[in-house]
Amino acid sequence: MLTKKQYELLVFIDERLRATGVSPSFDEMKAALGLASKSGIHRLITGLEERGFIRRLPHRARALEVVRVPENSDRDLPPAPAKTRDAFAPNVIQADFRILGAEPARPSDDIVRLPLYGRIAAGTPIEALRDPGGAVEVPAGLLAQGRGEHYALEVDGDSMVEAGILDGDTVIIQQCTTAETGDIVVALVEDQEVTLKRLRRKGHSIALEPANERYETRIYGPDQVHVQGRLVGLLRRY
């Protein structure tokens, strides 16, 4: 699943490559997407690369190749979605997380039924989408007993592999708004993107740290990151 901005950028790059054979510059991408800085473009390109949609060609400036398009598209990508109040909108994402405190059904003393809320990136931030019908049953021992409500997310990506969190794993999250430095958290970044990373406090800044040397740590101001939950357990299918 691509974010709206990732999708818009993929469309723009694909159309420019087919029209001119040359990748657009970061300034052109920034202007096309209406972003304020090139750092946002860098983050989007990294996300598309990690998900296998584009590839950077070595030893060539501005060299990008579109490898594939979303599964429900052909090579002629449709226009990017209009900026409407849809499933990707920031206010919908925040509302989704605010309602996660609904009391889960408890089928037995040993098993707890938790809401399963979509996929969360462990490689680069993406919007986490809520599946209102999704649920997962987990052992009660995985929960932080007596410490608030919990929900589950499916991991998408490999940047937390050195912490034992693999692509496709289901993580159990304790809903909270604060965390200690070193905790693995669900973080809402700049009020529009959600990611699973280790949180480090560096003075007045907050670092979201991957557990894979292939990816870089991102540094944000204190008002740019809001904790949505803390990792307390993990489920894996074989």
C-alpha positions in Angstrom: 0.0 0.0 0.0 1.4 3.4 -1.0 0.7 6.6 0.7 -1.0 9.3 -1.4 2.2 11.3 -1.7 4.2 8.2 -2.6 1.6 7.4 -5.3 1.6 11.0 -6.6 5.4 11.0 -6.9 5.5 7.6 -8.6 3.0 8.9 -11.2 5.0 12.1 -11.7 8.3 10.3 -12.2 6.8 7.7 -14.5 5.1 10.3 -16.7 8.3 12.4 -16.9 10.5 9.3 -17.8 8.1 8.2 -20.5 7.8 11.8 -21.9 11.5 12.8 -21.8 13.6 9.8 -20.8 15.1 11.8 -17.9 14.2 11.7 -14.2 12.8 15.0 -12.8 15.0 16.9 -10.4 14.3 17.1 -6.7 13.2 20.7 -7.1 10.8 19.7 -9.8 9.4 16.9 -7.7 9.1 19.2 -4.7 7.2 21.7 -6.8 4.9 19.1 -8.4 3.9 17.7 -5.0 3.6 21.1 -3.2 6.2 20.2 -0.5 8.2 22.7 1.4 11.6 20.9 1.4 13.6 18.4 -0.5 13.9 16.2 2.6 10.2 15.2 2.1 11.1 14.1 -1.5 14.1 12.1 -0.2 11.9 10.3 2.3 9.3 9.5 -0.4 11.9 8.2 -2.8 13.4 6.1 -0.1 10.0 4.6 0.6 9.3 3.8 -3.0 12.7 2.2 -3.4 12.3 0.1 -0.3 9.0 -1.2 -1.6 10.4 -2.0 -4.9 8.6 0.5 -7.1 11.6 2.5 -8.2 15.4 1.9 -8.5 18.2 4.3 -8.3 20.7 3.7 -11.2 24.3 3.9 -9.9 26.9 6.4 -11.2 24.3 8.5 -12.9 22.9 11.8 -11.6 19.1 12.1 -11.4 18.8 8.4 -12.5 15.6 6.7 -11.4 13.9 3.8 -13.0 10.2 2.8 -12.4 10.4 -0.9 -11.7 6.7 -1.6 -11.1 3.4 0.1 -10.5 0.7 -0.8 -8.0 -0.9 -4.2 -8.5 -4.3 -2.7 -9.5 -2.7 -0.5 -12.2 -1.1 -1.1 -15.6 1.9 0.8 -17.0 -0.4 3.8 -17.8 -0.9 5.0 -14.3 -4.2 6.9 -13.7 -4.1 10.4 -12.4 -3.1 10.7 -8.8 -6.1 10.9 -6.4 -7.6 14.3 -5.7 -6.7 15.9 -2.4 -10.0 15.0 -0.8 -10.9 13.8 2.7 -10.2 10.1 2.0 -8.6 7.2 3.9 -5.2 8.7 3.7 -6.1 12.1 5.1 -4.2 13.1 8.2 -7.3 13.9 10.3 -8.7 10.4 9.5 -5.5 8.8 10.6 -5.5 10.6 13.9 -9.1 9.8 14.5 -8.3 6.1 13.8 -5.8 6.1 16.5 -7.9 8.0 19.0 -10.6 5.3 18.8 -8.2 2.5 19.4 -9.0 2.5 23.1 -12.3 0.6 22.6 -12.5 -2.3 25.1 -11.5 -5.5 23.4 -13.7 -8.6 23.7 -12.2 -11.3 25.9 -13.1 -14.8 24.7 -11.3 -16.4 27.7 -9.0 -15.7 30.6 -6.0 -16.6 28.5 -6.8 -15.2 25.1 -7.6 -11.6 24.2 -9.2 -10.4 21.0 -7.5 -7.2 19.8 -8.4 -4.9 16.8 -6.0 -5.4 13.9 -5.3 -2.0 12.3 -3.7 -2.4 8.9 0.0 -2.4 8.0 2.6 -0.2 9.5 6.0 0.5 7.8 9.2 -0.7 9.5 11.2 0.8 6.7 10.0 4.3 6.2 6.9 6.1 7.4 3.6 5.4 5.8 0.0 6.1 6.7 -1.4 3.3 8.9 -4.9 2.4 7.7 -7.5 0.9 10.0 -9.4 -2.2 8.9 -12.7 -2.0 10.9 -13.3 -5.7 10.5 -9.8 -6.9 11.4 -9.1 -8.6 14.7 -6.5 -11.0 16.1 -6.5 -13.3 19.1 -3.4 -13.1 21.3 -2.2 -14.7 24.5 -3.0 -12.4 27.5 0.6 -12.8 28.6 1.7 -10.6 25.7 -0.2 -7.6 27.0 1.1 -5.0 29.5 -1.3 -6.1 32.2 -3.3 -3.3 33.8 -1.7 -0.6 31.7 -4.3 0.6 29.2 -5.7 -0.8 26.0 -3.9 -2.6 23.2 -4.2 -3.0 19.4 -2.3 -5.0 16.7 -0.5 -3.9 13.5 1.0 -5.9 10.7 4.6 -5.0 9.9 5.5 -3.9 6.4 9.3 -3.6 5.8 12.6 -4.8 7.1 14.2 -1.9 9.0 13.6 -3.4 12.4 15.0 -6.9 11.6 17.9 -6.5 14.1 15.4 -6.0 16.8 13.7 -9.3 15.8 10.8 -7.7 14.0 10.4 -9.1 10.4 8.2 -8.2 7.5 4.8 -9.7 7.9 5.0 -10.0 11.7 2.1 -8.8 13.8 3.1 -6.5 16.6 1.1 -5.9 19.8 1.0 -2.3 20.8 0.0 -0.8 24.1 -1.8 2.5 23.5 0.0 5.4 25.1 1.1 8.9 24.4 4.5 8.8 26.1 7.5 6.5 26.0 10.9 6.1 27.5 14.1 6.5 25.3 14.9 3.2 23.9 11.3 2.0 23.6 10.1 0.8 20.2 7.0 2.9 19.4 4.3 3.6 16.9 5.0 7.3 16.1 2.9 9.8 14.2 5.3 11.9 12.2 4.3 15.5 11.3 0.6 14.7 11.9 0.3 12.6 8.7 2.6 9.5 8.7 2.9 6.6 11.1 6.0 4.4 11.6 7.4 1.7 13.9 10.9 2.7 15.2 13.0 2.9 18.3 12.6 6.3 20.0 15.7 8.1 21.3 15.7 11.5 22.9 18.6 13.8 22.0 18.3 17.0 23.9 15.2 18.8 22.5 15.1 16.5 19.5 13.6 13.1 18.9 15.3 10.4 16.9 13.4 7.6 15.2 16.0 4.9 14.9 15.8 1.8 12.7 17.3 -1.6 13.6 18.9 -2.2 10.2 22.2 -0.6 9.2 20.8 -0.1 5.6 18.5 2.6 6.9 19.3 6.0 8.5 18.0 7.5 11.7 15.6 10.4 11.3 15.8 13.4 13.6 12.7 15.5 14.3 11.7 18.4 16.5 9.7 17.7 19.7 6.5 18.9 18.1 6.9 16.7 15.0 6.6 13.3 16.6 3.6 12.1 18.7 3.7 8.6 20.3 0.7 6.5 19.5 1.7 3.4 21.3 4.6 1.2 22.6 5.6 -2.3 21.4 4.8 -5.0 24.0 4.6 -8.2 22.0 4.9 -9.9 18.6 3.2 -12.7 16.7 4.7 -14.6 13.8 3.3 -17.2 11.4 5.5 -19.9 9.9 
